[in-house]
């Protein structure tokens, strides 16, 4: 029986992923690194440190930078990102999400955020939906990033639910892999080829319907 919904944030609740990508690209450019188009998908859903290492490996390599240098680069990226998300308003919630949250609340479902973003509470507050979520996983308390299932297992535990009682939402392949490794039902949002491992894939958040998700879960 479905009792909870677990959400990634960037690209699922709001299109803050574009702010992450723009900030990381500026960091890369400052180092003389040109990121290939494939890096955009690779960066989605990853922690700040994992994202930085990935970027540095497109250049001289992460091992060429000291811990202090990496910390400074990560801080630079986060400063630019925080400036960008300061402009967020409820109008930036992606299409279909408000109705899904309304329907979930009406159905008595619990909601949680399973995002690698350390800024999730601030983003939800800007969007005006912080009170909709019973739990937000603190990525600082995690040992492993996506595609490891830890973040989704943590979100599930915070709600006091079992894997077969939740449905989780992702727009990145690493995130879908994390959901499946946690033994949960995965809804992918985006390219069906990239998200082929998901149990259900919809082209965009506008296509997220609780009735459709429930039917897919029942027919699993």
C-alpha positions in Angstrom: 0.0 0.0 0.0 1.4 3.4 -1.0 2.0 5.6 2.0 4.8 8.0 1.0 6.4 9.9 -1.8 10.2 10.6 -1.9 11.4 13.5 -4.1 14.7 14.6 -5.5 14.6 18.4 -5.7 16.7 19.8 -8.6 14.8 19.2 -11.8 11.9 17.4 -10.0 10.3 20.0 -7.8 11.9 23.1 -9.4 14.4 23.6 -12.2 17.2 24.6 -9.9 19.4 22.1 -11.8 20.1 24.8 -14.3 21.6 27.0 -11.6 23.9 24.2 -10.5 25.0 23.5 -14.0 25.7 27.2 -14.7 27.7 27.6 -11.6 29.7 24.4 -12.2 30.4 25.5 -15.7 31.8 28.8 -14.5 34.1 27.0 -12.1 35.3 24.8 -14.9 35.9 27.8 -17.2 37.9 29.5 -14.4 40.2 26.5 -14.5 40.4 26.4 -18.3 38.3 23.2 -18.5 35.6 22.9 -21.2 32.9 20.5 -20.1 31.4 18.2 -22.8 27.6 18.1 -23.1 27.6 14.6 -21.4 28.8 16.3 -18.2 25.5 17.9 -17.7 23.7 14.6 -17.1 26.6 13.2 -15.2 26.5 16.1 -12.7 22.8 15.7 -12.0 22.0 14.2 -8.6 25.6 14.2 -7.4 27.0 15.7 -4.2 29.0 18.9 -4.3 32.3 17.1 -3.8 31.5 14.3 -6.3 30.5 17.0 -8.8 33.7 18.9 -8.3 35.9 15.8 -8.7 34.0 14.9 -11.9 34.8 18.4 -13.3 38.4 18.3 -12.3 38.8 14.9 -13.9 37.8 16.6 -17.2 41.0 18.7 -16.7 44.2 17.8 -15.0 42.5 15.4 -12.5 41.1 15.7 -9.0 44.4 14.5 -7.5 46.2 17.6 -8.8 44.3 19.8 -6.3 44.8 20.0 -2.5 41.9 19.6 -0.1 42.0 23.4 0.6 41.9 24.2 -3.2 38.9 21.9 -3.6 37.2 23.5 -0.7 37.7 27.0 -2.2 36.3 25.9 -5.6 33.3 24.3 -3.9 32.7 27.4 -1.9 32.9 29.6 -5.0 30.4 27.4 -6.8 28.0 27.5 -3.8 28.2 31.3 -3.5 27.2 31.7 -7.2 24.4 29.1 -6.7 23.0 30.8 -3.6 22.9 34.1 -5.5 20.9 32.4 -8.2 18.4 30.6 -6.1 17.7 33.8 -4.1 15.5 34.8 -7.1 13.2 31.7 -6.7 9.5 32.2 -6.1 6.5 29.8 -6.0 6.1 30.5 -9.7 9.3 28.4 -10.2 7.7 25.2 -9.1 7.6 22.9 -12.1 4.3 22.2 -13.9 2.3 19.4 -12.4 4.1 19.4 -9.1 1.6 21.6 -7.2 -1.3 19.3 -8.2 0.6 16.2 -7.3 1.4 17.5 -3.9 -2.2 18.5 -3.4 -3.4 15.0 -4.4 -0.8 13.3 -2.2 -1.9 15.4 0.8 -5.6 14.6 0.1 -4.7 10.9 0.0 -2.9 11.2 3.3 0.6 10.4 1.9 3.7 11.4 3.7 6.3 13.4 1.7 10.1 13.6 2.0 13.0 15.2 0.1 15.9 13.0 -0.9 18.3 15.6 -2.5 22.0 15.8 -2.5 21.6 19.6 -2.2 22.6 21.1 1.1 20.4 24.0 0.2 17.1 22.1 0.0 15.5 23.7 3.1 16.2 27.2 1.7 14.9 26.3 -1.7 11.7 24.8 -0.4 11.1 27.9 1.7 11.6 30.1 -1.3 9.1 28.0 -3.2 6.6 28.3 -0.4 6.2 24.5 0.1 8.5 23.7 3.0 5.5 22.8 5.2 4.4 20.1 2.7 7.3 17.8 3.6 7.5 15.7 6.8 11.2 15.1 6.3 14.3 16.4 4.5 17.4 14.2 4.3 20.5 16.1 5.5 23.2 15.1 2.9 25.9 16.1 5.4 25.0 13.1 7.4 25.4 10.6 4.6 28.4 8.5 3.8 27.7 7.9 0.1 26.2 9.8 -2.8 23.9 8.7 -5.5 23.9 6.1 -7.2 24.3 4.6 -3.7 20.9 4.0 -2.2 21.7 5.5 1.2 19.8 8.8 0.7 16.6 7.0 -0.4 16.9 4.5 2.4 17.3 7.4 4.8 14.3 9.3 3.5 12.2 6.1 3.8 13.4 5.6 7.4 12.6 9.2 8.3 9.0 8.6 7.3 9.0 5.2 9.1 8.0 3.4 6.0 9.1 0.2 4.1 10.5 0.1 0.6 7.2 -1.3 -0.8 5.3 1.6 0.7 7.0 4.5 -1.1 7.4 5.8 -4.6 10.5 7.9 -5.5 11.0 10.6 -8.2 14.2 11.4 -10.1 15.3 13.1 -13.3 18.8 11.7 -13.3 20.1 8.2 -14.1 22.3 8.1 -11.0 19.2 8.9 -8.9 17.1 6.2 -10.5 19.9 3.8 -9.8 19.8 4.8 -6.2 16.1 4.3 -5.9 16.2 0.9 -7.5 19.2 -0.1 -5.3 17.0 0.9 -2.3 14.3 -1.5 -3.5 11.8 1.2 -4.2 9.5 2.0 -7.1 11.2 4.6 -9.3 9.4 7.3 -11.4 11.8 8.8 -13.9 11.2 12.3 -15.4 12.7 13.0 -18.7 14.4 11.0 -21.5 13.1 7.4 -21.4 16.4 6.1 -22.8 18.5 7.7 -20.1 16.1 6.7 -17.4 15.4 3.2 -18.7 16.0 1.6 -15.3 12.9 3.4 -13.8 9.7 1.5 -13.3 7.7 4.4 -14.9 9.0 7.2 -17.0 7.1 10.4 -17.9 8.4 13.1 -20.3 8.0 16.0 -17.9 6.7 16.9 -14.5 3.5 18.0 -16.2 2.7 14.3 -16.8 3.0 13.4 -13.1 -0.5 12.1 -12.0 -1.0 10.4 -8.7 -3.7 8.1 -10.3 -1.3 7.0 -13.0 1.5 6.4 -10.6 -0.8 4.4 -8.3 -2.0 2.3 -11.2 1.6 1.6 -12.3 2.6 0.6 -8.8 -0.4 -1.7 -8.5 0.4 -3.4 -11.8 4.1 -3.8 -11.0 
